[in-house]
Amino acid sequence: MNINFEFPLIPTRAGATALLAACLSTVIIGDAVAQSSAEPAKDGTPPDFSLSANVSLASQYRVRGLMQTNSEPAIQGGLDLSHSSGFYVGNWNSSITWLSSSAPVEMDFYGGYTKKIMGDLSVDVGAIRYYYPGSYVGSPNTTELYLGLGYGSFSFKYS
């Protein structure tokens, strides 16, 4: 499990709510991951499936340089399920404030395939759906395809 805190947090009611949600989510997701952790087989082989979770509380949320929370804190978290073959699916969510909605949240759903192709060189191909629940005059929802290349700790992704 990965827990990230970025400071300084803005002392607002939204910030206090986000902090409380982060604490509760950490306990809930941490417990779910602990219960779903697969043990290696008796012969030492790793499990075919792995589940990971992440939770973070950020001082603000920006994507591609655009502010998503109008300088307010954001609570974020997600789940990833991967298979030893390289296929994976996941969901990541963040609070947002740029849309007027009864559900001010961004929900990202993604899936793809990643594989080391030669030494430390890896490839990652997939699709991601950015979903914003609610009804809007123009739909903010969008889908992107992506291709990523990695070498060691360096990576490049084109969407």
C-alpha positions in Angstrom: 0.0 0.0 0.0 1.2 3.5 -0.8 0.2 6.4 1.3 1.3 9.9 0.2 0.8 13.2 1.9 1.7 16.5 0.3 2.0 19.7 2.4 1.1 22.4 3.1 -2.6 21.5 3.4 -5.0 24.4 3.2 -6.9 24.7 6.6 -10.5 24.6 5.2 -13.6 22.5 6.0 -12.9 20.6 2.7 -9.4 19.9 3.9 -10.6 18.6 7.2 -13.1 16.4 5.4 -10.5 15.1 3.0 -8.1 14.3 5.9 -10.8 12.4 7.7 -11.7 10.5 4.5 -8.0 9.7 3.9 -7.7 8.2 7.4 -10.8 6.1 7.0 -9.8 5.0 3.5 -6.4 4.0 4.7 -7.9 1.7 7.3 -10.5 0.3 4.9 -8.2 -0.2 1.9 -5.3 -1.4 4.1 -7.5 -4.0 5.6 -8.9 -5.1 2.2 -5.3 -5.5 0.8 -4.2 -7.4 3.9 -7.1 -9.8 3.5 -6.6 -10.3 -0.3 -2.8 -10.7 -0.3 -2.0 -14.0 -2.0 0.7 -16.2 -0.5 3.3 -17.8 -2.7 2.7 -21.5 -3.5 4.5 -24.0 -1.3 7.0 -24.5 -4.1 7.9 -20.8 -3.9 6.3 -19.7 -7.2 4.7 -16.2 -7.0 0.9 -16.0 -7.3 -0.7 -15.4 -10.7 -2.7 -12.4 -9.5 -1.7 -9.5 -7.4 -3.8 -6.7 -5.9 -2.5 -3.3 -4.8 -4.1 -0.2 -3.4 -3.0 3.4 -3.0 -4.4 6.4 -1.0 -3.2 10.0 -1.0 -4.1 13.3 0.4 -2.8 16.1 -1.8 -2.7 19.9 -1.2 -4.2 20.2 -4.7 -4.8 18.1 -7.8 -3.4 19.1 -11.2 -3.3 17.1 -14.4 -1.3 18.2 -17.5 -0.9 21.6 -15.8 -4.6 22.2 -15.3 -5.9 22.7 -11.8 -8.7 20.2 -10.9 -9.4 21.3 -7.3 -9.2 25.2 -7.4 -6.3 25.2 -4.9 -8.3 22.9 -2.5 -7.0 19.6 -1.1 -7.9 16.4 -2.9 -8.4 12.9 -1.5 -7.3 10.2 -4.0 -7.1 6.5 -4.2 -7.2 3.4 -6.4 -7.0 -0.3 -6.8 -4.9 -2.3 -9.3 -5.3 -6.0 -10.2 -2.5 -7.5 -12.3 -1.8 -10.9 -13.7 1.6 -12.5 -14.1 1.1 -12.6 -17.9 1.4 -8.8 -17.9 -2.4 -7.9 -18.2 -3.8 -5.4 -15.7 -6.9 -3.5 -14.8 -7.5 -0.7 -12.3 -9.5 2.2 -11.0 -8.2 5.5 -9.6 -10.4 8.2 -8.1 -9.9 11.8 -7.0 -12.1 14.5 -5.5 -12.4 17.5 -7.9 -14.0 21.0 -7.7 -14.0 22.2 -11.3 -17.3 20.6 -12.2 -20.6 21.6 -10.5 -22.1 18.2 -9.8 -23.7 16.2 -7.0 -20.7 13.8 -7.3 -17.6 16.0 -7.6 -15.3 13.1 -8.4 -13.1 11.9 -11.2 -13.1 8.1 -11.8 -10.4 6.7 -14.0 -10.8 3.1 -15.3 -7.9 1.6 -17.2 -6.6 -1.7 -18.5 -3.6 -2.8 -20.5 -0.6 -5.0 -21.0 3.0 -4.5 -19.9 6.0 -6.7 -20.7 9.8 -6.5 -20.5 10.9 -7.1 -24.0 14.7 -7.0 -23.7 16.7 -6.6 -20.5 15.5 -3.5 -18.7 13.4 -2.3 -21.8 9.6 -2.6 -21.2 6.5 -1.7 -23.2 3.0 -0.8 -21.8 -0.1 -0.5 -24.0 -3.6 0.2 -22.8 -6.6 2.4 -22.6 -8.0 4.7 -19.9 -11.5 6.1 -19.4 -11.8 9.4 -17.5 -15.4 9.4 -16.1 -17.2 12.1 -14.2 -20.6 11.0 -12.8 -23.5 13.3 -13.2 -25.3 15.1 -16.0 -23.6 18.0 -17.9 -24.4 20.1 -20.9 -21.3 18.8 -22.6 -19.8 15.5 -21.5 -16.4 15.9 -19.8 -15.9 12.1 -20.1 -13.1 10.9 -22.4 -11.2 7.8 -23.4 -7.5 7.7 -24.4 -5.3 5.0 -25.7 -1.6 5.0 -24.6 1.7 3.5 -25.4 4.6 3.6 -23.0 8.2 2.6 -23.1 10.5 2.2 -20.1 14.1 1.5 -19.5 15.1 0.9 -15.9 13.7 3.8 -13.8 13.0 6.0 -16.9 9.7 5.9 -18.7 7.9 7.7 -21.5 4.1 7.5 -22.2 2.2 8.9 -25.2 -1.6 9.1 -24.9 
